[in-house]
Each structure stands twice: as C-alpha cells, then as structure tokens.
C-alpha cells in the first residue's frame, strides 16, 4: 500500500454527489489502485485481478457488498485505539464511489481519464529485491496427513554486514504453504549446526526417531520476515532496518498443509538493502505463552501473557497470531507510572487475514514498561471454523491446535545488543 497512488478527497466527493456520472477510469480505478491492486493482481493472494475494466466489471456488485460490509479491504483494528500508518479503511466517499458505480451500470468511461498505471515488480510486493534467497530444491507436499514443520537452511553468502530495509517471504505454492518464518542464524551459532544446508528436515520427527539434531541454541536466532495468510511484506521506515551479519544463514520454518492434492513448493525470500544510514535497529519479538488449555465448548476463553522491556525503545508495529479458534486480541502497555494504555484492540480476529498494524508514529516505550496481551478463543460449536468443539485445546503447531502470540517490532539504538531489551540486568549487590 506504501507504493500506491492516493485518491484525492475532492474527486471522490464529486463522484459521490453525482452517482450516475461515476465511471471506471475516472473514479473507480484510482480507488482500486490505492486500496486493492496490491492483492488483486496475478500471482497475489486475491482470487481475481482488478487491473483492467474487463477484469473488474463482472465483480461490481460483489465489490459493493464487500465494501459496504467492511469486509474489504481487510482491516480489523478498533478505531478507538491507535493511529496506523497502514490503515486500510476506506473513506465514506470511496465507499460511495464504488457503490454508485455498481448501482448505475458499472460504466467504463473514457480511457483518457485513467490515472497512470501502478508499476509492480512481478512476483514481489517490495519492488525488485537486491538479494533473493530461494529454496535450492522443491519440497514435495503429500495429498493428505499431518506434515510436521520443515526447516531448510539457506546460506546468504554475504561477505559483509547488510542492513535490511524491506523483506518479503514469498510462497512458491499458496495452496499448500500455510506459513513461512525466515530466521537469521548468525555465524558461530550451534542452532541446527549439524544439519546440511538446502535439505528439508523436521526436528520433531528427528527427535521421535532418536536422531541427532545438532545444537538447540534458539536464543541466538532472529525473526527476519514471515508469511501467513494476508500478511504484508516487511517495509521499514528510512533510518531503521534489520541487521543481517556477514556469513549468516537463513533458517526457513515451513508449515505445509495437505489439501487433498499433492503438490510441490519452492519458496523464496527477497531482501532490499538500506541505502541510507541506519540509526535504529528493528527487532521482532513476541509476548506469548504455551501454558494454556481452552475448555471444550468455551465460547470466550481468555489467555494472557506479558513481558517487561528492560531498555527504552520505540514500538513500531504489532501482529496478533492465533489459529482457527481465535476470536479477539488486545495489546496493552503498563507504564512504570502505573498508567495502562490499550495499544491495539482487534474485536473480530481473522485467521485468514493476519495483519501487521504499523503505528502512524513509533510508540515510545520507556524502560520498565510491561507489554500485556490477551487472546480470546471461541472453542464452541458456534465457531464455524472450529475443527472440534468437543475437545479441550492446548498449544500446538498445527492449525487445529492453538497458539497465542503477540508479535511486535521494536526499534532501538543500532549499536545496542537487542537482548539487552529483554534480559533483566544482574544486580551488583547494592541498591540505588
């Protein structure tokens, strides 16, 4: 959305006041460019393209219904809390324009009125990457059964440290890839040190077979970028970036889901390097817990977790993550003064649209602030996505199990160790 053209309020207001004059090229196309074409183009998440009149015209009534029902564009933050740089909410004038177009014959209009087309790089939402790291071999996904998480190590080949301004995890097969997480494994890490690069392996399967996995130095890993249904690429503000040290590897965590039809996948990670000086390093972490049980039949069960930051930092963005029983999510900050602020409230969580919510201005979080999250789950028969309302549910990797993770991006002095934000300081034996 950061690469799309803006629609002027004056133009939208004019279209809304003269509904019969609304045409595709003059009024509708600018709205689609700004709000829809990122996904509604070939190779992206949406099932249909809205790049041309011919592609869009058959969907006029469906577009009207979706925007009036606030189903599209997807955006689930409660407007009472927070201001967001990537807010996808349509204005009243934009909704009126799309509705009037559908109600009055979905007219084409004059092509001379069309704005310049938006330039997209085929296959990427971040423009042309400076570096693409692709799985060296395709992974064969069976037609049925449970597929344990697969891990694939990809050497970056970097000879010098690089600051990453943009990153995108790109599934090769959207039908079978549920999620991708690209972790950074720095040089010298023992995490999966015995595993061969490029060859998929499952730690869970290896452990059950008594096979050696190598070191489990997970504390040294860093979340670089991820993909989940509806999630956008990582696009960081100028002057902020993630660090990828020379000689690092990427470790891809791949969650595949059988669909009834066998397939293959060859996913990739695209990276854009920072061109300007980096003042603040961005690090992704999560407030989470795996100690919970969601009772069978419970329609509104809360699971809570918290984390205290040990240094001053800027909160950049938030991403709630639950599975099929996820109902609602909330982030709060409890400041050292005792004041509590709701940072983000998602009253109607959608598993199929897992969005990052980027603060309009980074939120200053002073040392000693406690970040709290609450995930609310619906394990009742009224939840149409619920795989089985008769069973208690615990934490697990598969979609029919559950997770409760409040991901967040935090920015801090680029010279500092990110672990200083999360590690309590050791006492020196004297109190000030």
Buried (B, 14 or more C-beta within 10 A) or exposed (E): BEBBEEBEEEBBBBBBEEBEBBBBBBBBBBBBBBBBBBBBBEEBBBEEBBBEBEBBBEBBEEBBBBBBEBEBBBBBBBEEBBEBBBBBEBBEBBBBBBBBBBBBEBBBBEEEEBEEEBEBEEBBBBBEBBBBBEBEEBBEBBEEEEBBBBBBBBBBEBEEEBBBBBBBBBBBBBEBBBBBBBBBBBEEBEBBBEBEEEEBBBBBEBEEEEEEBBEEBEEBBBBBBBBBBBBBBBBBBEBBBBBBBEBBBBBBBBBBBBBEEEBEBBBBBBBBBBEEEBEBBBBBBBBBBEEBEBEBBBBEBBBBBBBBBBBBBBBBBBBBBBBBBBBBBBBBBBEEEEEEEBBBBBEEBBBEBBBBBBBEEBBEBEEBBBBBBBBBBBBBEEBEEBBEBEBEBEBEEBBBBBBBBBBBBBBBEBEBEBEBBBEEEEEEEEEE
